[in-house]
C-alpha cells in the first residue's frame, strides 16, 4: 500500500505556531522494514553499470557535428516522453553518428529509466541502439532505494552517474548544449 507523504509549509501561519500540511503525490512512504535496510549494500548488490567518463566519450565521438545533453528531472510522464522525442528528432536532423546525445535523469525524472512497467522502454532501447546514452542519477537511485526498501531495476541502456545535475553541468562545460525540453 502506498502512503502519501506530507510537507509542512512554513509561512506567516508558521510564525504564529500554525502549519499547513499538503499532500505530495508520486512518492510512497518507505515500507516499515525500509528503516532497517542497508541502502548502500542493496545498491552495490544491484551492480548498476557506471557511465563512461566524458573524456572517453568525446574521444570516441570526435567527428560529430553537435553535442547535446537533455535533462529530465520532472515527474510528469509527458515531459519524460518529450526528452525521448527530442533525442529522436536530433538523430533525424543530424543523422546517426553525426550527433552526440545524452539524456540525464535525476529526481522524479529517474522514473524514465526504471524498468518496471515502463511504457518508454522500447523507445529507450531504440534510441540507445542509435547511440543515445542514458544516465541515471546515483543520488536519485539512493533515495528510491531508501523509499522502496529495494534497489529499483533500471532499463538496460541506463548507466549510473554519482549526481545527475553534476553530470549535466560537466557535459555543458565540456561543450554540450544543455536543454530541458
ZADO-1210 file (C-alpha; in nm, 4 decimals, padded with zeros to 6 digits):
<atoms>
<atom x="00.0000" y="00.0000" z="00.0000" code="UNK" pos="1"/>
<atom x="00.1322" y="00.3437" z="-00.0888" code="UNK" pos="2"/>
<atom x="00.1027" y="00.6263" z="00.1578" code="UNK" pos="3"/>
<atom x="00.1135" y="00.9934" z="00.0700" code="UNK" pos="4"/>
<atom x="00.3878" y="01.1990" z="00.2300" code="UNK" pos="5"/>
<atom x="00.3101" y="01.5423" z="00.3607" code="UNK" pos="6"/>
<atom x="00.5154" y="01.8560" z="00.3568" code="UNK" pos="7"/>
<atom x="00.4790" y="02.1234" z="00.6181" code="UNK" pos="8"/>
<atom x="00.4602" y="02.4638" z="00.4555" code="UNK" pos="9"/>
<atom x="00.6129" y="02.7340" z="00.6714" code="UNK" pos="10"/>
<atom x="00.4621" y="03.0739" z="00.6232" code="UNK" pos="11"/>
<atom x="00.3165" y="03.3545" z="00.8256" code="UNK" pos="12"/>
<atom x="00.0926" y="03.0898" z="00.9813" code="UNK" pos="13"/>
<atom x="00.4099" y="02.9027" z="01.0826" code="UNK" pos="14"/>
<atom x="00.5348" y="03.2076" z="01.2621" code="UNK" pos="15"/>
<atom x="00.2125" y="03.2064" z="01.4584" code="UNK" pos="16"/>
<atom x="00.2649" y="02.8470" z="01.5612" code="UNK" pos="17"/>
<atom x="00.0362" y="02.7044" z="01.2931" code="UNK" pos="18"/>
<atom x="00.1278" y="02.4912" z="00.9960" code="UNK" pos="19"/>
<atom x="-00.0317" y="02.3898" z="00.6694" code="UNK" pos="20"/>
<atom x="00.0020" y="02.0307" z="00.5501" code="UNK" pos="21"/>
<atom x="-00.0417" y="01.9497" z="00.1810" code="UNK" pos="22"/>
<atom x="-00.0216" y="01.6022" z="00.0243" code="UNK" pos="23"/>
<atom x="00.2547" y="01.5385" z="-00.2278" code="UNK" pos="24"/>
<atom x="00.1704" y="01.2653" z="-00.4771" code="UNK" pos="25"/>
<atom x="00.4191" y="01.0445" z="-00.6560" code="UNK" pos="26"/>
<atom x="00.6263" y="00.9408" z="-00.3568" code="UNK" pos="27"/>
<atom x="00.5436" y="00.6421" z="-00.1456" code="UNK" pos="28"/>
<atom x="00.6322" y="00.6312" z="00.2201" code="UNK" pos="29"/>
<atom x="00.9083" y="00.3819" z="00.2933" code="UNK" pos="30"/>
<atom x="00.7879" y="00.0363" z="00.3924" code="UNK" pos="31"/>
<atom x="00.8106" y="-00.0468" z="00.7615" code="UNK" pos="32"/>
<atom x="01.1223" y="-00.2607" z="00.7036" code="UNK" pos="33"/>
<atom x="01.2992" y="00.0084" z="00.4965" code="UNK" pos="34"/>
<atom x="01.4347" y="00.1820" z="00.8058" code="UNK" pos="35"/>
<atom x="01.6390" y="-00.1319" z="00.8736" code="UNK" pos="36"/>
<atom x="01.7666" y="-00.1775" z="00.5190" code="UNK" pos="37"/>
<atom x="02.1305" y="-00.1175" z="00.4278" code="UNK" pos="38"/>
<atom x="02.0765" y="00.1028" z="00.1209" code="UNK" pos="39"/>
<atom x="02.4433" y="00.1029" z="00.0202" code="UNK" pos="40"/>
<atom x="02.4502" y="-00.2791" z="00.0262" code="UNK" pos="41"/>
<atom x="02.1339" y="-00.3012" z="-00.1860" code="UNK" pos="42"/>
<atom x="02.2757" y="-00.0625" z="-00.4446" code="UNK" pos="43"/>
<atom x="02.6065" y="-00.2472" z="-00.4515" code="UNK" pos="44"/>
<atom x="02.4233" y="-00.5796" z="-00.4973" code="UNK" pos="45"/>
<atom x="02.2240" y="-00.4293" z="-00.7867" code="UNK" pos="46"/>
<atom x="02.5591" y="-00.3889" z="-00.9655" code="UNK" pos="47"/>
<atom x="02.4469" y="-00.0958" z="-01.1779" code="UNK" pos="48"/>
<atom x="02.6774" y="-00.0226" z="-01.4723" code="UNK" pos="49"/>
<atom x="02.8582" y="00.3119" z="-01.4473" code="UNK" pos="50"/>
<atom x="02.8576" y="00.5773" z="-01.7169" code="UNK" pos="51"/>
<atom x="03.1728" y="00.6368" z="-01.9192" code="UNK" pos="52"/>
<atom x="03.3806" y="00.9429" z="-01.8469" code="UNK" pos="53"/>
<atom x="03.3090" y="01.2481" z="-02.0593" code="UNK" pos="54"/>
<atom x="03.6682" y="01.2449" z="-02.1856" code="UNK" pos="55"/>
<atom x="03.6297" y="00.8844" z="-02.3068" code="UNK" pos="56"/>
<atom x="03.3013" y="00.9660" z="-02.4801" code="UNK" pos="57"/>
<atom x="03.4456" y="01.2719" z="-02.6531" code="UNK" pos="58"/>
<atom x="03.7451" y="01.0686" z="-02.7702" code="UNK" pos="59"/>
<atom x="03.5088" y="00.8172" z="-02.9338" code="UNK" pos="60"/>
<atom x="03.2865" y="01.0826" z="-03.0927" code="UNK" pos="61"/>
<atom x="03.5432" y="01.3189" z="-03.2435" code="UNK" pos="62"/>
<atom x="03.3642" y="01.3633" z="-03.5776" code="UNK" pos="63"/>
<atom x="03.0188" y="01.4609" z="-03.4536" code="UNK" pos="64"/>
<atom x="02.8632" y="01.7890" z="-03.5641" code="UNK" pos="65"/>
<atom x="02.6878" y="01.8656" z="-03.2361" code="UNK" pos="66"/>
<atom x="02.6663" y="01.7532" z="-02.8722" code="UNK" pos="67"/>
<atom x="02.3511" y="01.7691" z="-02.6587" code="UNK" pos="68"/>
<atom x="02.2659" y="01.6815" z="-02.3009" code="UNK" pos="69"/>
<atom x="01.8945" y="01.6575" z="-02.2265" code="UNK" pos="70"/>
<atom x="01.7877" y="01.6851" z="-01.8642" code="UNK" pos="71"/>
<atom x="01.4803" y="01.5132" z="-01.7230" code="UNK" pos="72"/>
<atom x="01.4049" y="01.5896" z="-01.3611" code="UNK" pos="73"/>
<atom x="01.0279" y="01.6137" z="-01.3842" code="UNK" pos="74"/>
<atom x="00.7618" y="01.3771" z="-01.2501" code="UNK" pos="75"/>
<atom x="00.5339" y="01.4464" z="-01.5483" code="UNK" pos="76"/>
<atom x="00.5279" y="01.1407" z="-01.7787" code="UNK" pos="77"/>
<atom x="00.4623" y="01.3600" z="-02.0837" code="UNK" pos="78"/>
<atom x="00.7788" y="01.5599" z="-02.0162" code="UNK" pos="79"/>
<atom x="00.9781" y="01.2385" z="-01.9797" code="UNK" pos="80"/>
<atom x="00.8489" y="01.1323" z="-02.3198" code="UNK" pos="81"/>
<atom x="00.9397" y="01.4714" z="-02.4644" code="UNK" pos="82"/>
<atom x="01.3104" y="01.4129" z="-02.3945" code="UNK" pos="83"/>
<atom x="01.2920" y="01.0930" z="-02.5984" code="UNK" pos="84"/>
<atom x="01.1158" y="01.2701" z="-02.8843" code="UNK" pos="85"/>
<atom x="01.3752" y="01.5489" z="-02.8849" code="UNK" pos="86"/>
<atom x="01.6564" y="01.2910" z="-02.8970" code="UNK" pos="87"/>
<atom x="01.4849" y="01.1162" z="-03.1889" code="UNK" pos="88"/>
<atom x="01.4463" y="01.4498" z="-03.3723" code="UNK" pos="89"/>
<atom x="01.8155" y="01.5294" z="-03.3172" code="UNK" pos="90"/>
<atom x="01.9143" y="01.1928" z="-03.4662" code="UNK" pos="91"/>
<atom x="01.6825" y="01.2522" z="-03.7614" code="UNK" pos="92"/>
<atom x="01.8185" y="01.6040" z="-03.8238" code="UNK" pos="93"/>
<atom x="02.1913" y="01.5305" z="-03.7921" code="UNK" pos="94"/>
<atom x="02.1951" y="01.1612" z="-03.8824" code="UNK" pos="95"/>
<atom x="02.3148" y="00.8610" z="-03.6849" code="UNK" pos="96"/>
<atom x="02.6754" y="00.9019" z="-03.5785" code="UNK" pos="97"/>
<atom x="02.6731" y="01.2770" z="-03.6502" code="UNK" pos="98"/>
<atom x="02.5335" y="01.3924" z="-03.3145" code="UNK" pos="99"/>
<atom x="02.6235" y="01.3014" z="-02.9564" code="UNK" pos="100"/>
<atom x="02.3195" y="01.2906" z="-02.7254" code="UNK" pos="101"/>
<atom x="02.2977" y="01.2016" z="-02.3569" code="UNK" pos="102"/>
<atom x="01.9781" y="01.2060" z="-02.1527" code="UNK" pos="103"/>
<atom x="02.0388" y="01.2540" z="-01.7805" code="UNK" pos="104"/>
<atom x="01.7575" y="01.1566" z="-01.5424" code="UNK" pos="105"/>
<atom x="01.7505" y="01.2712" z="-01.1818" code="UNK" pos="106"/>
<atom x="01.4987" y="01.3464" z="-00.9098" code="UNK" pos="107"/>
<atom x="01.1493" y="01.2356" z="-01.0160" code="UNK" pos="108"/>
<atom x="01.2826" y="01.2128" z="-01.3722" code="UNK" pos="109"/>
<atom x="01.4547" y="00.8882" z="-01.2716" code="UNK" pos="110"/>
<atom x="01.1206" y="00.7196" z="-01.3478" code="UNK" pos="111"/>
<atom x="01.2150" y="00.7435" z="-01.7163" code="UNK" pos="112"/>
<atom x="01.4878" y="00.4849" z="-01.6600" code="UNK" pos="113"/>
<atom x="01.3074" y="00.2450" z="-01.4263" code="UNK" pos="114"/>
<atom x="01.2491" y="-00.0945" z="-01.5871" code="UNK" pos="115"/>
<atom x="00.9226" y="-00.1958" z="-01.4192" code="UNK" pos="116"/>
<atom x="00.6058" y="-00.1073" z="-01.6110" code="UNK" pos="117"/>
<atom x="00.7893" y="00.1457" z="-01.8261" code="UNK" pos="118"/>
<atom x="00.5966" y="00.2241" z="-02.1457" code="UNK" pos="119"/>
<atom x="00.9012" y="00.4179" z="-02.2728" code="UNK" pos="120"/>
<atom x="01.1367" y="00.1165" z="-02.2537" code="UNK" pos="121"/>
<atom x="01.1051" y="00.0234" z="-02.6251" code="UNK" pos="122"/>
<atom x="01.1837" y="00.3813" z="-02.7336" code="UNK" pos="123"/>
<atom x="01.4779" y="00.3955" z="-02.4919" code="UNK" pos="124"/>
<atom x="01.6134" y="00.0698" z="-02.6380" code="UNK" pos="125"/>
<atom x="01.5717" y="00.2029" z="-02.9938" code="UNK" pos="126"/>
<atom x="01.7462" y="00.5326" z="-02.9164" code="UNK" pos="127"/>
<atom x="02.0242" y="00.3531" z="-02.7288" code="UNK" pos="128"/>
<atom x="02.0843" y="00.1311" z="-03.0318" code="UNK" pos="129"/>
<atom x="02.1219" y="00.4521" z="-03.2342" code="UNK" pos="130"/>
<atom x="02.3869" y="00.5889" z="-02.9951" code="UNK" pos="131"/>
<atom x="02.1882" y="00.7947" z="-02.7411" code="UNK" pos="132"/>
<atom x="02.3230" y="00.7476" z="-02.3875" code="UNK" pos="133"/>
<atom x="02.1080" y="00.7380" z="-02.0753" code="UNK" pos="134"/>
<atom x="02.2466" y="00.8386" z="-01.7357" code="UNK" pos="135"/>
<atom x="02.0683" y="00.7754" z="-01.4064" code="UNK" pos="136"/>
<atom x="02.1487" y="00.9843" z="-01.1000" code="UNK" pos="137"/>
<atom x="02.3100" y="00.7855" z="-00.8199" code="UNK" pos="138"/>
<atom x="02.1569" y="01.0181" z="-00.5602" code="UNK" pos="139"/>
<atom x="01.8073" y="00.9567" z="-00.7014" code="UNK" pos="140"/>
<atom x="01.8714" y="00.5816" z="-00.7032" code="UNK" pos="141"/>
<atom x="01.9809" y="00.6017" z="-00.3389" code="UNK" pos="142"/>
<atom x="01.6623" y="00.7907" z="-00.2485" code="UNK" pos="143"/>
<atom x="01.4418" y="00.5482" z="-00.4453" code="UNK" pos="144"/>
<atom x="01.6102" y="00.2503" z="-00.2773" code="UNK" pos="145"/>
<atom x="01.5551" y="00.4077" z="00.0618" code="UNK" pos="146"/>
<atom x="01.1869" y="00.4702" z="-00.0161" code="UNK" pos="147"/>
<atom x="01.1188" y="00.1307" z="-00.1761" code="UNK" pos="148"/>
<atom x="01.3264" y="-00.0884" z="00.0541" code="UNK" pos="149"/>
<atom x="01.4987" y="-00.2429" z="-00.2514" code="UNK" pos="150"/>
<atom x="01.7184" y="-00.1200" z="-00.5363" code="UNK" pos="151"/>
<atom x="01.4987" y="-00.0474" z="-00.8390" code="UNK" pos="152"/>
<atom x="01.5749" y="-00.2251" z="-01.1639" code="UNK" pos="153"/>
<atom x="01.6854" y="00.0096" z="-01.4437" code="UNK" pos="154"/>
<atom x="01.6340" y="-00.0281" z="-01.8180" code="UNK" pos="155"/>
<atom x="01.9344" y="-00.1988" z="-01.9817" code="UNK" pos="156"/>
<atom x="02.0521" y="00.1240" z="-02.1510" code="UNK" pos="157"/>
<atom x="02.0861" y="00.3144" z="-01.8211" code="UNK" pos="158"/>
<atom x="02.4278" y="00.3913" z="-01.6779" code="UNK" pos="159"/>
<atom x="02.4756" y="00.5415" z="-01.3328" code="UNK" pos="160"/>
<atom x="02.6475" y="00.8714" z="-01.2569" code="UNK" pos="161"/>
<atom x="02.7119" y="00.9921" z="-00.8997" code="UNK" pos="162"/>
<atom x="02.4913" y="01.3038" z="-00.9340" code="UNK" pos="163"/>
<atom x="02.2675" y="01.3853" z="-01.2304" code="UNK" pos="164"/>
<atom x="02.2873" y="01.7620" z="-01.2033" code="UNK" pos="165"/>
<atom x="02.6669" y="01.7439" z="-01.1834" code="UNK" pos="166"/>
<atom x="02.6720" y="01.5301" z="-01.4987" code="UNK" pos="167"/>
<atom x="02.4602" y="01.7910" z="-01.6804" code="UNK" pos="168"/>
<atom x="02.6967" y="02.0653" z="-01.5637" code="UNK" pos="169"/>
<atom x="03.0095" y="01.8720" z="-01.6578" code="UNK" pos="170"/>
<atom x="02.8726" y="01.7913" z="-02.0043" code="UNK" pos="171"/>
<atom x="02.7800" y="02.1575" z="-02.0561" code="UNK" pos="172"/>
<atom x="03.1291" y="02.2645" z="-01.9516" code="UNK" pos="173"/>
<atom x="03.2698" y="02.0096" z="-02.1998" code="UNK" pos="174"/>
<atom x="03.0854" y="02.1765" z="-02.4880" code="UNK" pos="175"/>
<atom x="02.7472" y="02.0043" z="-02.4846" code="UNK" pos="176"/>
<atom x="02.4365" y="02.2150" z="-02.5394" code="UNK" pos="177"/>
<atom x="02.2221" y="02.1582" z="-02.2273" code="UNK" pos="178"/>
<atom x="01.8450" y="02.1576" z="-02.2661" code="UNK" pos="179"/>
<atom x="01.5470" y="02.0667" z="-02.0522" code="UNK" pos="180"/>
<atom x="01.2641" y="02.0001" z="-02.3004" code="UNK" pos="181"/>
</atoms>
